[in-house]
Amino acid sequence: MAKLFFAVFHDPGTDCAKVTLTQDLLRQTARLSDVPRPITKDAQLLAIAASLIELFALRQKQTPPAWASDVAALPEPLFLVKAAQEMKRLRELCETQSPEPMRKRKLYAPPNFLEFV
């Protein structure tokens, strides 16, 4: 799980790795509510972890882990798709249609972020 959150945070360009790591997480984790809170003091990494686990739980009609609701929004917006920093329309799409678990923590990605997984 930590590898996925790290890949999303530190390497916004490797979509293939994100897909593989996401598939592994979902295949290995029957109940997403059992996913433990990452051990980190990095607020961005924790916000990404909480947002993604809530997003996956929402899409799979499961309950997210209780710890995820305690994770606050970031002080500054963070775009998880590198191109959104340069492309105005993509940035606007991310800002307005990013999945709710991400948007509430000021994390922005397209509405179908990791959806095909």
C-alpha positions in Angstrom: 0.0 0.0 0.0 2.7 2.4 0.9 4.3 1.9 -2.5 1.1 3.1 -4.2 0.8 6.2 -2.2 4.5 7.0 -2.7 4.2 6.5 -6.5 1.2 8.8 -6.7 3.0 11.5 -4.6 6.5 11.4 -5.8 6.2 10.2 -9.4 3.1 11.7 -11.1 4.3 10.4 -14.5 4.3 6.6 -14.1 0.7 5.7 -14.7 1.6 2.1 -15.4 3.2 1.7 -12.0 0.2 3.3 -10.3 -2.2 1.0 -12.1 -0.2 -2.1 -11.2 0.1 -1.0 -7.5 -3.6 -0.2 -7.3 -4.6 -3.5 -8.8 -2.3 -5.3 -6.3 -3.8 -3.4 -3.4 -7.4 -4.1 -4.4 -6.6 -7.8 -5.1 -4.8 -8.3 -1.8 -7.3 -6.3 0.4 -10.7 -7.9 0.8 -12.0 -5.2 3.2 -10.6 -1.8 2.7 -11.8 -0.8 6.2 -8.9 -3.0 7.4 -6.2 -1.0 5.7 -4.0 0.5 8.4 -3.1 4.2 8.6 0.3 4.8 7.0 3.1 5.5 9.5 4.3 8.9 8.3 4.5 12.5 9.4 4.3 13.7 5.8 1.0 15.5 5.6 0.8 15.2 1.8 1.5 11.5 1.8 -1.1 11.0 4.5 -3.7 13.1 2.6 -3.1 11.1 -0.6 -3.4 7.8 1.3 -6.7 8.8 3.0 -8.1 10.2 -0.3 -7.2 7.1 -2.3 -8.4 4.6 0.2 -11.7 6.5 0.5 -12.0 6.7 -3.3 -11.4 3.0 -3.7 -13.9 2.2 -0.9 -16.5 4.4 -2.5 -16.0 2.8 -5.9 -16.2 -0.7 -4.4 -19.2 0.1 -2.2 -17.2 -0.5 1.0 -16.6 1.3 4.2 -13.3 3.2 4.3 -11.0 2.8 7.3 -12.0 5.0 10.3 -8.6 6.8 10.3 -9.2 8.3 6.9 -11.9 10.7 8.1 -9.4 12.2 10.5 -7.0 13.3 7.8 -7.2 17.0 7.1 -7.0 18.9 3.9 -3.7 20.2 2.7 -2.9 23.9 3.1 -2.1 24.2 -0.6 -3.6 22.4 -3.7 -1.7 19.5 -5.1 -2.2 18.2 -8.6 -1.6 14.5 -9.0 -1.4 14.7 -12.8 1.7 16.5 -13.8 0.2 17.9 -17.0 -2.5 19.8 -15.0 0.2 22.2 -14.0 0.7 23.4 -17.6 -2.6 22.7 -19.3 -5.3 25.2 -18.2 -8.3 23.1 -19.3 -7.0 19.9 -17.6 -6.3 21.9 -14.5 -9.9 23.3 -14.5 -11.3 19.8 -15.1 -9.3 18.6 -12.1 -10.3 21.5 -9.9 -14.0 21.1 -10.6 -14.4 17.3 -11.2 -11.8 15.6 -9.1 -13.3 12.8 -7.0 -14.8 14.2 -3.8 -12.5 12.2 -1.4 -9.6 14.0 -3.1 -11.1 17.4 -3.7 -12.0 17.8 0.0 -8.3 17.5 0.8 -7.2 19.9 -2.0 -5.9 17.0 -4.1 -6.7 17.3 -7.8 -6.8 14.7 -10.5 -9.2 14.0 -13.4 -12.6 12.5 -12.4 -11.6 9.0 -13.7 -8.3 9.0 -11.8 -7.3 5.3 -11.3 -10.9 4.3 -12.3 -10.0 1.7 -14.9 -8.3 -0.4 -12.2 
